[in-house]
């Protein structure tokens, strides 16, 4: 049987990615970097309120924000806050 024949037919519903970026995971990443919500928001290119809403579970990251979070999580040392509270890029 060919691979194409093994797939279920598309039913028209949107395909959703797994809920990888939960509130706890966003908070844990930010905390591990030693960043405030405001500095983390600047790094991601979003508002501080958006980071807060992700961390409280009101909303979940999506689109380009998901990709940026994944990039940061892959190499967190590049983004960690510097010594004596001086925050990184």
C-alpha positions as a Markdown table, in Angstrom:
| # | Residue | x | y | z |
|---|---|---|---|---|
| 1 | Unk | 0.0 | 0.0 | 0.0 |
| 2 | Unk | 1.3 | 3.5 | -0.9 |
| 3 | Unk | 1.8 | 6.1 | 1.7 |
| 4 | Unk | -0.8 | 8.4 | 0.1 |
| 5 | Unk | -3.4 | 5.6 | 0.5 |
| 6 | Unk | -2.7 | 5.2 | 4.2 |
| 7 | Unk | -3.5 | 8.8 | 5.1 |
| 8 | Unk | -6.9 | 9.8 | 6.4 |
| 9 | Unk | -8.8 | 12.1 | 4.1 |
| 10 | Unk | -8.7 | 15.8 | 5.0 |
| 11 | Unk | -12.0 | 16.8 | 6.6 |
| 12 | Unk | -11.8 | 20.6 | 6.1 |
| 13 | Unk | -11.0 | 21.4 | 9.8 |
| 14 | Unk | -7.9 | 23.5 | 10.6 |
| 15 | Unk | -4.9 | 21.5 | 11.4 |
| 16 | Unk | -3.6 | 22.6 | 14.8 |
| 17 | Unk | 0.0 | 22.2 | 16.0 |
| 18 | Unk | 0.5 | 20.6 | 19.4 |
| 19 | Unk | 0.1 | 22.9 | 22.3 |
| 20 | Unk | 3.9 | 23.1 | 22.9 |
| 21 | Unk | 4.1 | 26.6 | 24.3 |
| 22 | Unk | 2.0 | 26.4 | 27.5 |
| 23 | Unk | 1.8 | 29.2 | 30.1 |
| 24 | Unk | 4.3 | 27.4 | 32.3 |
| 25 | Unk | 6.8 | 26.7 | 29.5 |
| 26 | Unk | 6.8 | 30.4 | 28.4 |
| 27 | Unk | 7.3 | 31.5 | 32.1 |
| 28 | Unk | 10.0 | 28.9 | 32.6 |
| 29 | Unk | 12.0 | 30.0 | 29.5 |
| 30 | Unk | 11.8 | 33.7 | 30.5 |
| 31 | Unk | 12.8 | 32.9 | 34.1 |
| 32 | Unk | 15.7 | 30.7 | 33.0 |
| 33 | Unk | 17.0 | 33.7 | 31.0 |
| 34 | Unk | 16.8 | 36.0 | 34.0 |
| 35 | Unk | 14.6 | 38.5 | 32.1 |
| 36 | Unk | 11.7 | 40.6 | 33.1 |
| 37 | Unk | 8.5 | 40.4 | 31.1 |
| 38 | Unk | 9.3 | 43.7 | 29.5 |
| 39 | Unk | 12.8 | 42.7 | 28.3 |
| 40 | Unk | 11.5 | 39.3 | 27.1 |
| 41 | Unk | 8.8 | 41.1 | 25.2 |
| 42 | Unk | 11.4 | 43.3 | 23.5 |
| 43 | Unk | 13.4 | 40.3 | 22.6 |
| 44 | Unk | 10.4 | 38.6 | 21.0 |
| 45 | Unk | 9.0 | 41.8 | 19.4 |
| 46 | Unk | 5.7 | 41.7 | 21.3 |
| 47 | Unk | 4.1 | 43.8 | 24.0 |
| 48 | Unk | 4.8 | 43.1 | 27.7 |
| 49 | Unk | 1.1 | 42.5 | 28.1 |
| 50 | Unk | 1.3 | 39.8 | 25.5 |
| 51 | Unk | 4.0 | 38.0 | 27.5 |
| 52 | Unk | 1.8 | 38.4 | 30.6 |
| 53 | Unk | -1.2 | 36.9 | 28.8 |
| 54 | Unk | 0.9 | 33.9 | 27.6 |
| 55 | Unk | 2.2 | 33.3 | 31.1 |
| 56 | Unk | -1.3 | 33.4 | 32.7 |
| 57 | Unk | -2.7 | 31.1 | 30.1 |
| 58 | Unk | -5.1 | 33.7 | 28.7 |
| 59 | Unk | -3.6 | 33.3 | 25.2 |
| 60 | Unk | -1.0 | 31.0 | 23.7 |
| 61 | Unk | 1.8 | 32.1 | 21.4 |
| 62 | Unk | 1.2 | 31.6 | 17.7 |
| 63 | Unk | 2.7 | 32.3 | 14.3 |
| 64 | Unk | 6.1 | 33.9 | 14.2 |
| 65 | Unk | 6.2 | 34.2 | 18.0 |
| 66 | Unk | 6.2 | 30.4 | 18.3 |
| 67 | Unk | 9.2 | 30.2 | 16.0 |
| 68 | Unk | 11.1 | 32.9 | 17.9 |
| 69 | Unk | 10.4 | 31.1 | 21.2 |
| 70 | Unk | 11.7 | 27.9 | 19.7 |
| 71 | Unk | 14.9 | 29.6 | 18.4 |
| 72 | Unk | 15.5 | 31.1 | 21.9 |
| 73 | Unk | 14.8 | 27.7 | 23.6 |
| 74 | Unk | 17.3 | 26.0 | 21.2 |
| 75 | Unk | 20.2 | 28.4 | 22.2 |
| 76 | Unk | 19.2 | 30.1 | 25.5 |
| 77 | Unk | 22.8 | 31.0 | 26.4 |
| 78 | Unk | 22.7 | 33.6 | 23.5 |
| 79 | Unk | 19.9 | 35.5 | 25.2 |
| 80 | Unk | 20.5 | 35.2 | 28.9 |
| 81 | Unk | 20.6 | 38.3 | 31.0 |
| 82 | Unk | 24.1 | 39.5 | 31.8 |
| 83 | Unk | 25.8 | 39.8 | 35.2 |
| 84 | Unk | 24.5 | 42.1 | 37.9 |
| 85 | Unk | 21.0 | 42.3 | 36.4 |
| 86 | Unk | 22.2 | 43.8 | 33.1 |
| 87 | Unk | 20.0 | 42.1 | 30.6 |
| 88 | Unk | 21.1 | 40.8 | 27.2 |
| 89 | Unk | 20.0 | 41.8 | 23.7 |
